[in-house]
Amino acid sequence: MASQVPELRIDDLTAARFQEQCARASRPVVLRGLVANWPAVEAGRSGDGALAGYLKTFASTAPISVKTAPASERGRLFYDDTLTGFNFTKVEMSIGAALDWLSANAALKDAPYFAVQSVQAQRVLPGFAEVNAMPLLPPHAAPRLWIGNAVTVAAHYDPLDNLACVVAGRRRFTLFPPDQVANLYPGPFELTPAGPIVSMVDFDAPDLERYPGFPDAMAAALWAELAPGDAIYIPCLWWHHVRSLEPANMLVNYWWGGSTDHNAQARSALMHAMLAMKHLPQPQREAWRALFDHYAFMCNGSPGLHLPPQHRGIQGDISMETAHAVEDAIIRSFGRPQRRTIGQRAKELAARALRGIGLS
């Protein structure tokens, strides 16, 4: 069975201590009461209407996309039965209109499920971040808003570190380490409900004939239930399933740690490797894995340390100019652009991914 996410006392918690004990350790941790003194959390304690009124003092008229799904979907925003579309629809409205809808409908029996997801706070609630501040993180870690009723976000992973802060309602998080990927049965790369790849397993009714490894994932899982004012740190690439438990819920999250561009390029490198390796014989795949472990993942340390610095080339620190020259040479080796196949396109993506490992 899953274990509880460990908790870290927030007494005298500083940005440096948070980075040292949480982010650098890359292990999930709950921070009880971290944002309990936020004005938004205090407003939420007075009721859903009070929270909506507070948020509307910041609200802009910028349009946002809101997901809605019928009550029959049990709050799980997911694919449709054909895997060619989704079980929700999207509508555009202002944040103020979304708050009004939630206040009027969220507690009604058989109300549609309703979710504002990953909206930049500065765009729709300018000024919110200044009075509901997060001093533990660098300035570029901008807050994003998640507002809705009792919806469920399928298990997925993010390419950056995540600090999620509950403002209103309760949320239950179930977390899985990256090595549980096979037991979570990821869905398609090409079509996803919200960008990240999601687990195909319905956590409320898992089909163990189709997904027999899921109990092993649950045995490795961590869980936490957060109340208003609580926060949870979710490391980069850790899977997380998030269930909102109240008729009205709000969360603010922050992504940071590394370059978004570099993480996107690492994903492209992964996709190219999938194309390049899948048709090789198993012994060759095993051999390539040893090379990837050595050169790309540096499992044995920096691969060029045994060479004089001036002869390490791509295995060591190189200049921006040299990095671009290497990238250009790789792209030229792929052939003429007009003859690009899927495999050639993947190679171009991999060349771009060189930047993702520090070569740009």
Order of alpha helices (4+ residues) and beta strands (2+ residues): beta-alpha-beta-alpha-alpha-beta-beta-beta-alpha-beta-alpha-alpha-beta-beta-beta-beta-alpha-alpha-beta-beta-beta-beta-alpha-alpha-alpha-alpha
